[in-house]
């Protein structure tokens, strides 16, 4: 179905190729997972399959790619759109219309599908992705996860031979991600649809894929059965990391497979938990907050407090009100009632620019913060807007900590989503605000980059900053959060230590918590510390 032969590609004015000597053959009906570090070429490879590279991006190439016996360079995106359904890394940029049902029907109308057939296909895809209750909604009212499911539905409506998805679960809560992945598995198994999917959160997808292709620096460095490749590389989901450390064979990919190994590890009757540092004075206090979109209540009586040196995670299903809460704190939305105080000062009637002197806000879409011509200029613009001299910040050190030194002179919007996310994070933290509001900050980041980012955050926390983190990545929550707050329907339904909150919910429990129930362990480090003191 897909044949890539000796393919090398360079973006215009790039210092080196984004893809180098790629040889890759995918049989019809296979489910292939593409993974690797941020910026390794995954999105470039996927965009080569539907003709966006080179027809949209420009650039130079050698070698060739055929998809269902169609040459992607000769045919181009117009013809390939009938063969390859494509879901981009950034679903916000993929939408054309402003209504859910119309967005799904748009491609069918352009393909001259009959009205009767169109209605059938629209109903099928709405039901498949759980979008039927949202069919009349405006896209501007959808959460990031809902927009991601809509992008998948729009791609499926044309019934392509191949479905290519670039991080389709990056903005989905665990249950919604599971629903989408099971839908893809049904398409693959029942219809024989060939699926190529790039993803960083391997714990979600490893069990479903037939094959794993691992990229580094634009090259395929490992390719084969998922279990075999994960045994070769220094990456993988928590259960794989634990299995690799303890020499489990065969390497387990799921909690079910890991249960037989876990039985040999005695679980302590009482868990020794390290005492967290006592947080400092409150940097954020929210009392009785209520907010409604067009009369529909989105936040109800929210009360929370975060002290200096404390990291608090905000979790919940898509549409629970998490991003709305952050926007209220930073002044982008005006609540109906309640009070918000940052460092003891109310944000009521304060301009957003004034609030952002004390608060660093990273939105879900990093492109909202990117304006300059180069990465280094993005940091300089923030300093200039706050009337701070460049000497007040060590820009080189920040770029190094964010792993952006090699792209400091690059145009930010030409970077991968993971790299753009880090540039945006640098732009909001270069002034060293004491309170950080981070909305899905690890979207598009591989495990190694995520771990290095967590180390940076820990440094900031040790220096007295506070972090309010909105994320669907429960493994990230287990790594960094002191406390976790769970939202549902705009209300706080659970709040407490991260161990207590995550282990009390089957949907939000990390892999290790599900492997060792009632143990209190939530990370591989918890287990290894117990058996290898």
HURAVEN-V387231 format. One record per residue. RES is the residue in one letter. SS is DSSP state (h for helix, s for strand, l for the rest). PHI is phi in whole degrees, -180 to 180 (* if undefined). NEAR is the number of other C-alpha atoms within 12 Angstrom. Layout:
BEGIN
((RES & SS & PHI & NEAR) (RES & SS & PHI & NEAR))
END
This chain:
BEGIN
((X & l & * & 29) (X & s & -129 & 36) (X & s & -134 & 25) (X & s & -110 & 34) (X & s & -122 & 23) (X & s & 48 & 21) (X & s & -92 & 33) (X & s & -129 & 31) (X & s & -139 & 36) (X & s & -127 & 27) (X & l & -71 & 25) (X & l & -55 & 20) (X & l & 64 & 17) (X & l & -75 & 21) (X & l & -73 & 14) (X & l & -150 & 20) (X & l & -62 & 27) (X & l & -81 & 37) (X & s & -128 & 38) (X & s & -134 & 31) (X & s & 51 & 26) (X & s & -84 & 36) (X & s & -120 & 28) (X & s & -157 & 35) (X & s & -124 & 26) (X & s & -121 & 31) (X & l & -69 & 23) (X & l & -62 & 24) (X & l & 87 & 28) (X & l & -85 & 33) (X & s & -109 & 39) (X & s & -114 & 42) (X & s & -101 & 44) (X & s & -108 & 47) (X & s & -143 & 48) (X & s & 149 & 41) (X & l & -60 & 37) (X & l & -58 & 39) (X & l & 81 & 36) (X & l & -83 & 35) (X & l & 113 & 39) (X & h & -63 & 45) (X & h & -64 & 42) (X & h & -62 & 43) (X & h & -63 & 45) (X & h & -67 & 42) (X & h & -71 & 39) (X & h & -72 & 44) (X & l & -79 & 50) (X & l & -116 & 44) (X & l & 87 & 35) (X & h & -60 & 29) (X & h & -111 & 35) (X & h & -103 & 31) (X & h & -65 & 23) (X & l & -94 & 18) (X & l & -84 & 22) (X & l & 74 & 19) (X & l & 111 & 25) (X & s & -117 & 24) (X & s & -148 & 28) (X & s & -141 & 21) (X & s & 84 & 23) (X & s & -151 & 31) (X & s & -132 & 39) (X & s & -121 & 31) (X & s & -126 & 41) (X & l & 52 & 28) (X & l & 67 & 20) (X & s & -108 & 26) (X & s & -74 & 26) (X & h & -68 & 34) (X & h & -78 & 32) (X & h & -75 & 21) (X & h & -82 & 26) (X & l & 84 & 28) (X & h & -63 & 28) (X & h & -62 & 21) (X & h & -73 & 23) (X & h & -68 & 34) (X & l & -64 & 35) (X & l & -79 & 30) (X & l & -102 & 35) (X & s & -115 & 40) (X & s & -85 & 39) (X & s & -123 & 43) (X & s & -118 & 39) (X & l & -76 & 39) (X & l & -67 & 39) (X & l & -118 & 36) (X & h & -64 & 35) (X & h & -62 & 29) (X & h & -85 & 18) (X & l & -95 & 26) (X & l & -74 & 31) (X & l & -114 & 23) (X & l & -102 & 22) (X & l & -118 & 23) (X & s & -145 & 24) (X & h & -59 & 38) (X & h & -63 & 36) (X & h & -65 & 29) (X & h & -64 & 36) (X & h & -68 & 43) (X & h & -77 & 40) (X & h & -57 & 30) (X & h & -66 & 32) (X & h & -67 & 31) (X & h & -63 & 22) (X & h & -69 & 18) (X & l & -91 & 19) (X & l & 61 & 15) (X & l & -71 & 20) (X & l & -64 & 14) (X & h & -56 & 16) (X & h & -64 & 14) (X & h & -64 & 19) (X & h & -63 & 26) (X & h & -61 & 21) (X & h & -63 & 19) (X & h & -67 & 29) (X & h & -63 & 36) (X & h & -63 & 27) (X & h & -60 & 25) (X & h & -74 & 35) (X & h & -59 & 34) (X & h & -70 & 24) (X & h & -61 & 28) (X & l & -100 & 38) (X & l & 66 & 27) (X & l & -106 & 35) (X & h & -56 & 22) (X & h & -66 & 15) (X & h & -104 & 27) (X & l & -57 & 29) (X & l & -99 & 19) (X & l & -75 & 22) (X & s & -77 & 21) (X & h & -62 & 32) (X & h & -67 & 19) (X & h & -98 & 24) (X & l & -85 & 30) (X & l & -75 & 30) (X & h & -59 & 40) (X & h & -67 & 42) (X & h & -65 & 40) (X & h & -68 & 44) (X & h & -68 & 40) (X & h & -65 & 51) (X & h & -65 & 49) (X & h & -62 & 46) (X & h & -66 & 46) (X & h & -62 & 48) (X & h & -63 & 44) (X & h & -72 & 40) (X & h & -75 & 42) (X & l & -60 & 42) (X & l & -79 & 35) (X & l & 51 & 32) (X & l & -72 & 32) (X & l & -78 & 33) (X & s & -131 & 41) (X & s & -117 & 49) (X & s & -115 & 44) (X & s & -130 & 43) (X & s & -104 & 42) (X & l & 52 & 45) (X & l & -73 & 45) (X & l & -111 & 47) (X & l & -65 & 47) (X & l & -114 & 44) (X & l & -103 & 37) (X & l & -69 & 39) (X & h & -54 & 33) (X & h & -69 & 26) (X & h & -65 & 32) (X & h & -62 & 35) (X & h & -62 & 25) (X & h & -63 & 25) (X & h & -65 & 38) (X & h & -65 & 35) (X & h & -67 & 23) (X & h & -64 & 29) (X & h & -65 & 40) (X & h & -63 & 30) (X & h & -62 & 20) (X & h & -62 & 27) (X & h & -70 & 28) (X & h & -82 & 20) (X & h & -86 & 13) (X & h & -107 & 20) (X & l & 72 & 22) (X & l & -68 & 30) (X & s & -76 & 37) (X & s & -126 & 45) (X & s & -122 & 48) (X & s & -134 & 49) (X & s & -98 & 47) (X & l & -159 & 45) (X & l & -94 & 44) (X & l & -84 & 42) (X & h & -65 & 39) (X & h & -61 & 36) (X & h & -83 & 41) (X & h & -118 & 39) (X & l & -56 & 38) (X & l & -67 & 33) (X & l & -92 & 32) (X & l & -80 & 35) (X & l & -79 & 30) (X & s & -154 & 33) (X & s & -122 & 40) (X & s & -110 & 42) (X & s & -108 & 43) (X & s & -107 & 37) (X & s & -145 & 25) (X & l & 52 & 23) (X & l & 79 & 31) (X & s & -123 & 32) (X & s & -82 & 32) (X & s & -103 & 26) (X & s & -156 & 28) (X & s & -157 & 31) (X & s & 163 & 26) (X & l & -55 & 26) (X & h & -55 & 37) (X & h & -62 & 36) (X & h & -66 & 25) (X & h & -68 & 30) (X & h & -64 & 37) (X & h & -73 & 30) (X & h & -92 & 22) (X & l & -106 & 26) (X & l & -94 & 21) (X & l & -160 & 32) (X & l & 137 & 42) (X & l & -65 & 41) (X & h & -54 & 43) (X & h & -68 & 45) (X & h & -72 & 40) (X & h & -59 & 33) (X & h & -67 & 36) (X & h & -62 & 34) (X & h & -66 & 29) (X & h & -67 & 23) (X & h & -101 & 24) (X & l & 73 & 15) (X & l & -70 & 23) (X & l & -136 & 19) (X & l & -70 & 20) (X & l & -62 & 35) (X & l & -74 & 35) (X & l & -107 & 37) (X & l & -130 & 33) (X & h & -61 & 31) (X & h & -59 & 19) (X & h & -68 & 23) (X & h & -82 & 30) (X & h & -60 & 24) (X & h & -65 & 19) (X & h & -75 & 25) (X & h & -65 & 27) (X & l & -60 & 15) (X & l & -85 & 13) (X & l & -106 & 19) (X & l & -69 & 18) (X & l & -94 & 23) (X & l & -65 & 19) (X & l & -66 & 9) (X & l & -127 & 12) (X & l & -85 & 19) (X & l & -84 & 15) (X & l & -105 & 19) (X & l & -65 & 10) (X & l & -71 & 10) (X & l & -71 & 17) (X & l & -63 & 16) (X & l & -69 & 17) (X & l & -63 & 26) (X & l & -80 & 23) (X & l & -57 & 20) (X & s & -59 & 27) (X & s & -98 & 35) (X & s & -139 & 41) (X & s & -134 & 29) (X & s & -120 & 34) (X & s & -132 & 23) (X & s & 59 & 22) (X & s & -75 & 34) (X & s & -133 & 32) (X & s & -149 & 32) (X & s & -136 & 24) (X & s & -97 & 20) (X & l & 50 & 9) (X & l & 85 & 10) (X & s & -94 & 15) (X & s & -65 & 22) (X & s & -110 & 32) (X & s & -128 & 38) (X & s & -129 & 30) (X & s & 50 & 26) (X & s & -83 & 38) (X & s & -126 & 27) (X & s & -158 & 35) (X & s & -144 & 34) (X & s & -130 & 41) (X & s & -98 & 31) (X & l & -58 & 32) (X & l & 82 & 34) (X & l & -114 & 39) (X & s & -111 & 47) (X & s & -122 & 41) (X & s & -99 & 46) (X & s & -115 & 51) (X & s & -123 & 50) (X & s & 153 & 40) (X & l & -67 & 33) (X & l & -57 & 35) (X & l & 84 & 32) (X & l & -76 & 34) (X & l & 111 & 38) (X & h & -65 & 44) (X & h & -65 & 41) (X & h & -60 & 40) (X & h & -61 & 44) (X & h & -63 & 39) (X & h & -66 & 31) (X & h & -67 & 38) (X & h & -64 & 47) (X & h & -88 & 40) (X & l & 93 & 28) (X & l & -74 & 24) (X & l & -126 & 28) (X & l & -103 & 28) (X & l & -67 & 33) (X & l & -70 & 24) (X & s & -155 & 21) (X & s & 99 & 25) (X & s & -136 & 30) (X & s & -126 & 39) (X & s & -124 & 32) (X & s & -115 & 39) (X & l & 53 & 27) (X & l & 83 & 18) (X & s & -116 & 20) (X & s & -66 & 25) (X & l & -90 & 33) (X & l & -61 & 26) (X & l & 67 & 21) (X & l & -87 & 23) (X & l & -62 & 18) (X & h & -58 & 22) (X & h & -60 & 19) (X & h & -71 & 21) (X & h & -63 & 32) (X & l & -73 & 32) (X & l & -71 & 30) (X & l & -105 & 34) (X & s & -125 & 36) (X & s & -98 & 39) (X & s & -115 & 46) (X & s & -106 & 40) (X & l & -75 & 37) (X & l & -62 & 39) (X & l & -103 & 35) (X & h & -63 & 36) (X & h & -62 & 30) (X & h & -63 & 22) (X & h & -110 & 28) (X & l & -104 & 35) (X & l & -129 & 23) (X & l & -84 & 25) (X & l & -84 & 19) (X & l & -136 & 26) (X & h & -62 & 40) (X & h & -64 & 35) (X & h & -70 & 28) (X & h & -60 & 36) (X & h & -70 & 42) (X & h & -65 & 34) (X & h & -61 & 28) (X & h & -62 & 37) (X & h & -62 & 28) (X & h & -65 & 19) (X & h & -65 & 20) (X & l & -97 & 25) (X & l & 58 & 14) (X & l & -112 & 18) (X & l & -71 & 18) (X & h & -61 & 21) (X & h & -68 & 14) (X & h & -77 & 17) (X & l & -134 & 22) (X & l & -89 & 21) (X & h & -65 & 32) (X & h & -62 & 23) (X & h & -65 & 17) (X & h & -65 & 30) (X & h & -62 & 32) (X & h & -66 & 22) (X & h & -66 & 29) (X & l & -93 & 39) (X & l & 58 & 32) (X & l & -122 & 35) (X & h & -63 & 22) (X & h & -77 & 21) (X & h & -121 & 30) (X & l & -62 & 31) (X & l & -100 & 24) (X & l & -84 & 27) (X & l & -73 & 25) (X & h & -55 & 34) (X & h & -75 & 28) (X & h & -87 & 28) (X & l & -86 & 35) (X & l & -68 & 35) (X & h & -60 & 40) (X & h & -62 & 46) (X & h & -70 & 41) (X & h & -63 & 44) (X & h & -62 & 43) (X & h & -72 & 51) (X & h & -63 & 50) (X & h & -63 & 45) (X & h & -64 & 47) (X & h & -62 & 50) (X & h & -67 & 44) (X & h & -91 & 39) (X & h & -111 & 41) (X & l & -64 & 43) (X & l & -87 & 35) (X & l & 56 & 35) (X & l & -67 & 33) (X & l & -80 & 39) (X & s & -117 & 45) (X & s & -114 & 47) (X & s & -110 & 43) (X & s & -118 & 41) (X & s & -105 & 36) (X & l & 51 & 43) (X & l & -74 & 44) (X & l & -105 & 44) (X & l & -60 & 45) (X & l & 82 & 43) (X & l & -107 & 40) (X & l & -77 & 40) (X & h & -62 & 32) (X & h & -67 & 25) (X & h & -66 & 31) (X & h & -62 & 35) (X & h & -64 & 24) (X & h & -68 & 23) (X & h & -68 & 32) (X & h & -61 & 29) (X & h & -63 & 19) (X & h & -63 & 28) (X & h & -60 & 38) (X & h & -63 & 23) (X & h & -62 & 21) (X & h & -65 & 27) (X & h & -63 & 33) (X & h & -64 & 22) (X & l & -89 & 20) (X & l & 104 & 28) (X & l & -78 & 36) (X & s & -128 & 44) (X & s & -128 & 49) (X & s & -112 & 48) (X & s & -114 & 45) (X & s & -99 & 45) (X & l & -159 & 44) (X & l & -100 & 45) (X & l & -87 & 46) (X & h & -68 & 45) (X & h & -69 & 39) (X & h & -66 & 46) (X & h & -58 & 41) (X & h & -63 & 41) (X & h & -78 & 35) (X & h & -121 & 38) (X & l & -83 & 39) (X & l & -77 & 39) (X & s & -129 & 36) (X & s & -132 & 42) (X & s & -118 & 39) (X & s & -109 & 41) (X & s & -103 & 36) (X & s & -151 & 24) (X & l & 59 & 25) (X & l & 82 & 33) (X & s & -122 & 31) (X & s & -78 & 30) (X & s & -107 & 24) (X & s & -156 & 27) (X & s & -156 & 29) (X & s & 165 & 23) (X & s & -64 & 29) (X & h & -59 & 39) (X & h & -59 & 38) (X & h & -67 & 30) (X & h & -70 & 36) (X & h & -68 & 44) (X & h & -76 & 32) (X & l & -88 & 26) (X & l & -122 & 25) (X & l & -62 & 19) (X & l & -73 & 26) (X & l & -106 & 39) (X & l & -74 & 36) (X & l & -64 & 40) (X & h & -58 & 42) (X & h & -66 & 42) (X & h & -65 & 37) (X & h & -77 & 31) (X & h & -73 & 37) (X & l & -124 & 32) (X & l & -64 & 27) (X & l & 66 & 22) (X & l & -96 & 28) (X & l & 84 & 33) (X & l & -78 & 36) (X & l & -130 & 41) (X & l & -135 & 36) (X & h & -57 & 33) (X & h & -62 & 21) (X & h & -61 & 28) (X & h & -69 & 33) (X & h & -64 & 24) (X & h & -65 & 18) (X & h & -74 & 21) (X & h & -96 & 18) (X & l & -130 & 12) (X & l & -66 & 8))
END
